[in-house]
Amino acid sequence: MNLNQLQYFKILAQEEHYTRAAQMLSITQPSLSHAIAQLEEELGTRLFEKREEILCSHVMESCFFLMWRNL
């Protein structure tokens, strides 16, 4: 886990949309997807679920986001 992944996670959780989050971060959508996939693999859990073009957070994601936001 690195600071870029945490920043990507934070913006994606706020935006709930990969393309908008990638634009805000000035990176490509595939780069963001790859970074989030690596973070999910490292944590051993899915952080987001795509439902009808909207990202929905998992319970674990909510806890992780609250922890990150308070750092």
Secondary structure as UniProt FT lines:
FT   HELIX           3..15
FT   HELIX           18..25
FT   HELIX           29..43
FT   STRAND          48..51
FT   TURN            52..53
FT   STRAND          54..57
FT   HELIX           59..69
//
